[in-house]
């Protein structure tokens, strides 16, 4: 099974929501220049990093992509260069006209961040920071938009994958069963369930720290709307580790620079003398107790394929075990070798298909 390798161009560093789980507001309030976007993807599509080819574009950072005025054009550009394009949205602006526009542009997957279909749950997450009456109206609009999206997709005979993202917490876990029942039969393909981790690291010395080898760092990097390039997508603390700006230095030079490659290499390490401080505060690398990991592990519910859901739940713990196995350097570099091989295969197949058209 191929593992996705992602580039994250942040189209718009603005948002129309005040979600409780988002990082503190440190926005640049800028938009990605469309010509620069095309230039970046042209370079990225032919530039592997440490032998890993990038095959998926996720049009997200910290902002709402539906606020970007050239979203359909950006999707078309992405699909010219890469086999897969997706974005995550809060769904409020995804009305019938916008749904039709992005589907016809060729979007492969739309992820809607939506925890709860009743205001009492929704208000703790995407509906936070606003009066309750406004939260009710906001939720009603998002639910209507999701159903419209599925209807328009089916009318167009398209295969766009529709995923809902649900946060499991003390405020929402009891509602999940009703949530799944609500969306069954509406055309939604999948509900992705994850947890919000809250933790504090010990400051008693490095010997007390334990980190997981990062399976995400080698297969992701981000370009923010203001042009800043980051070696990974976890840039929510004060140690942002920006490695260059495409508005100041050609993107090709940044990807080949010692700084970018060095920062990338550091993140592909379990050596506490090498791992950047920002990684030590990253929830993706925290090594917790096995029981705790299993209780909070991500779940996927395929609403139209119960057998696939069962298989995922059956083998889901393998992901937790995998994260522990890859702390061994030998196993980790076997994983990297696999990434190189599978990503190259996907890249070559896409190029050959494009040439044959």
C-alpha positions, 0 to 999 in steps of 0.5 A: 500500500502506497503512503501519501507524500504531501506538499502543503501550499497554504492558499490563504492565511485567513479564516472566517471561524474561531475554532477552539482547537486552532493555534493562537492567531499569528496570521499574515493575512496574505494570499498565495500569488497564483503565478507564484503558485504555478511556479512552485508546483512546476519545481516541486513536481520534478524535485524529490527530497532525499529520493522521496517524490511528492505526489499529493497537494493539500491546499491547506495551512492554518487558513480557510482555502474557500476564502482564496479567490482563485481556488478552482484555478489552483486546483487545475494547476495542481492537477496538471502537476500531481496525481492528487489534490485535496483541501480541508475546509470548515464547510461554511462557504461550500455552497452549491456554486462553489461545490460545483466549481471545485468538483469540475476543477478536478478536486480529488478529496474534500475534507470538512472539519465538522465535530457534531451535528447538534449545537451543544457539541459543535459549539465546543469546536468549530462553533466556538467563540461566537454567540450560541444563536449564531452557532446554531445558524452556522452549523445548519449552513455547514450541514446543508452544504455537506449534503449539497456537496454529495448531491452535486458530486453524484449528479456530475458522476464524479468520484470526489471523495468526501471526508468528515473530520471529527474530534473525539474528546470528553465533549464529543465522544458520546455523540459519535454514534449518533453522528455516524448514524446521521451521515449514513446514506447522505453520500458522505464517504468517510468519517475520520476521527482523531483526538486532541492531545494535551501534554507537558514535557518534563524539564528534568533533562534530556534523559527524560525525553522520549520521542517517536521517529517522525513518519510525517517529516520525510513526506511533508513540507509546507509553503505558507501564503506569505512565501515562507517555506517549512521543512514540515507542517507542524509550525504551531509553536514559536520555533517555526524554523522557516528555511527560506521565502519564495518571494526572496529566493527562487524556490528551486534554490530553497529546496536544494539549500543546505538549510532546508536539507539540514532541517529536514534531516534533523527531523528524520532522527531519533537522536535527542542531540539532533532533533530540533526543539520544536520537535520535542514539543510536537504532539506527533512525536510524543511517546506515550504509554501503549494503552493511552495510544490505543485508547486515543488512536485514530479511527476511520468509518467508511459509511458505505463500506462497513467491511472496510471499516472493520478491517481498519479497526482490526489493523488500526493498532498496527499503526501504533506498533509501527511508530514504536518499531521505527524508533529503531534506526534500521527499521526507520530507514527501511521505511524511508527506502519504502517511501522512496520506492513507492513514491517514485512508482506513483510519480512515474505512473502519473508522468506516463499517463500524462504523456499518453493523453 
